[in-house]
Amino acid sequence: MANPIVSRTELTASANPMTVNGVIQKTAMLLGLSALTGFGLFFFALMSRMSSGALYMLAIVAVFAGMGLGLLSAFKPHLAKALAVPYAMVEGVLIGAFSAAMFYKFPSVPLLALSATFVTAAVMLTLFVTGIVKVGEKFRSMVISASIAIGIVYLIQIFMSLVFSSSIPMLFDGGMIAIGFSVFVVLIASFNLLIDFDNIEKAVSWSVDKEFEWVYGIGILSTLVWMYIEFMRLISYFQD
């Protein structure tokens, strides 16, 4: 199962093609904007003593808003440039709200998760650039299928928490099964980063139009935010 963005961009060679440097610049800009938004909300939440409940609700709203903007940019690439900044700010709200809520319980978790995210991203980039890990079609299909399955589990968990104030049994209670599931999710998120790198390499080789730099920048940002959130959850289990 190929990535839908790559499948379409394969057919859209342009006289003004995208470059790796262009993707790096746009990704860095979006990461910076998310970080500023996230830090701003984080410190505002602490100073105003926002409740954990309010922060979790804000995070859930950001999750769905981010999903909508991300999917729209994927299937309507010509809108990605206009959607990139709002998307980055929404992701900033997500990481800021979730980080503040986690900080109330375990103050060291956000910083540890941030460090783990950047170290993992660096390792994945090294593995990809050196060719130690190859992104084949079977690998791509397995990772994307697992990502979709995890997304469905997350949606069920959000629904159960909002409607029934409960959780999926054993997957989110901090026990051994929950830890194992969280480790699995971190691995899948990391593998998604490899797919992001492969998508960019393919798009550059196909001379895809420069507007897709925004699409891939959004893609990398979403993967990094996912990794960060999941690392926070995993590390919190060990500190509980």
Solvent accessible surface area in square Angstrom, and as a share of the most:
residue,aa,sasa,rsa
1,M,109,0.49
2,A,48,0.37
3,N,27,0.14
4,P,60,0.38
5,I,24,0.12
6,V,8,0.04
7,S,50,0.32
8,R,85,0.31
9,T,0,0.00
10,E,88,0.40
11,L,151,0.75
12,T,61,0.35
13,A,78,0.60
14,S,31,0.20
15,A,114,0.88
16,N,88,0.45
17,P,54,0.34
18,M,3,0.01
19,T,60,0.35
20,V,75,0.43
21,N,102,0.52
22,G,5,0.05
23,V,3,0.01
24,I,101,0.51
25,Q,123,0.55
26,K,33,0.14
27,T,11,0.06
28,A,59,0.45
29,M,88,0.39
30,L,0,0.00
31,L,49,0.25
32,G,32,0.31
33,L,46,0.23
34,S,3,0.02
35,A,38,0.29
36,L,131,0.65
37,T,29,0.17
38,G,4,0.04
39,F,111,0.46
40,G,44,0.43
41,L,27,0.14
42,F,25,0.11
43,F,108,0.45
44,F,115,0.48
45,A,0,0.00
46,L,47,0.24
47,M,151,0.67
48,S,56,0.36
49,R,207,0.75
50,M,47,0.21
51,S,66,0.42
52,S,38,0.25
53,G,44,0.43
54,A,45,0.35
55,L,0,0.00
56,Y,72,0.27
57,M,95,0.43
58,L,59,0.29
59,A,4,0.03
60,I,29,0.15
61,V,91,0.52
62,A,4,0.03
63,V,42,0.24
64,F,93,0.39
65,A,40,0.31
66,G,5,0.05
67,M,82,0.36
68,G,42,0.40
69,L,37,0.18
70,G,18,0.17
71,L,102,0.51
72,L,75,0.38
73,S,1,0.01
74,A,14,0.11
75,F,109,0.45
76,K,99,0.42
77,P,18,0.12
78,H,119,0.53
79,L,64,0.32
80,A,0,0.00
81,K,134,0.57
82,A,75,0.58
83,L,26,0.13
84,A,0,0.00
85,V,62,0.36
86,P,56,0.35
87,Y,8,0.03
88,A,0,0.00
89,M,91,0.41
90,V,29,0.17
91,E,10,0.04
92,G,0,0.00
93,V,40,0.23
94,L,17,0.09
95,I,30,0.15
96,G,2,0.02
97,A,0,0.00
98,F,31,0.13
99,S,8,0.05
100,A,0,0.00
101,A,0,0.00
102,M,12,0.05
103,F,67,0.28
104,Y,84,0.32
105,K,121,0.51
106,F,37,0.15
107,P,83,0.52
108,S,51,0.33
109,V,0,0.00
110,P,15,0.10
111,L,125,0.62
112,L,84,0.42
113,A,0,0.00
114,L,65,0.32
115,S,56,0.36
116,A,26,0.20
117,T,6,0.03
118,F,112,0.47
119,V,93,0.54
120,T,23,0.13
121,A,18,0.14
122,A,57,0.44
123,V,70,0.40
124,M,20,0.09
125,L,85,0.42
126,T,74,0.43
127,L,41,0.20
128,F,33,0.14
129,V,108,0.62
130,T,82,0.48
131,G,26,0.25
132,I,122,0.62
133,V,40,0.23
134,K,156,0.66
135,V,20,0.11
136,G,36,0.34
137,E,102,0.46
138,K,158,0.67
139,F,48,0.20
140,R,4,0.01
141,S,33,0.21
142,M,128,0.57
143,V,5,0.03
144,I,27,0.14
145,S,56,0.36
146,A,19,0.15
147,S,24,0.15
148,I,94,0.48
149,A,52,0.40
150,I,5,0.02
151,G,28,0.27
152,I,92,0.47
153,V,34,0.20
154,Y,54,0.21
155,L,70,0.35
156,I,81,0.41
157,Q,28,0.12
158,I,27,0.14
159,F,113,0.47
160,M,43,0.19
161,S,42,0.27
162,L,88,0.44
163,V,85,0.49
164,F,130,0.54
165,S,103,0.66
166,S,46,0.30
167,S,52,0.34
168,I,29,0.15
169,P,99,0.62
170,M,108,0.48
171,L,38,0.19
172,F,36,0.15
173,D,98,0.51
174,G,22,0.21
175,G,32,0.31
176,M,156,0.70
177,I,94,0.48
178,A,0,0.00
179,I,25,0.13
180,G,41,0.39
181,F,29,0.12
182,S,0,0.00
183,V,62,0.36
184,F,91,0.38
185,V,0,0.00
186,V,13,0.08
187,L,87,0.43
188,I,12,0.06
189,A,0,0.00
190,S,4,0.02
191,F,63,0.26
192,N,25,0.13
193,L,2,0.01
194,L,1,0.00
195,I,5,0.02
196,D,21,0.11
197,F,30,0.13
198,D,10,0.05
199,N,5,0.02
200,I,14,0.07
201,E,97,0.44
202,K,54,0.23
203,A,1,0.00
204,V,48,0.28
205,S,84,0.54
206,W,71,0.25
207,S,41,0.27
208,V,0,0.00
209,D,40,0.21
210,K,74,0.32
211,E,67,0.30
212,F,12,0.05
213,E,0,0.00
214,W,32,0.11
215,V,4,0.02
216,Y,10,0.04
217,G,0,0.00
218,I,7,0.03
219,G,24,0.23
220,I,18,0.09
221,L,1,0.01
222,S,40,0.26
223,T,10,0.06
224,L,17,0.09
225,V,9,0.05
226,W,54,0.19
227,M,0,0.00
228,Y,22,0.08
229,I,28,0.14
230,E,2,0.01
231,F,23,0.09
232,M,0,0.00
233,R,29,0.11
234,L,19,0.09
235,I,30,0.15
236,S,8,0.05
237,Y,28,0.11
238,F,137,0.57
239,Q,73,0.32
240,D,136,0.71
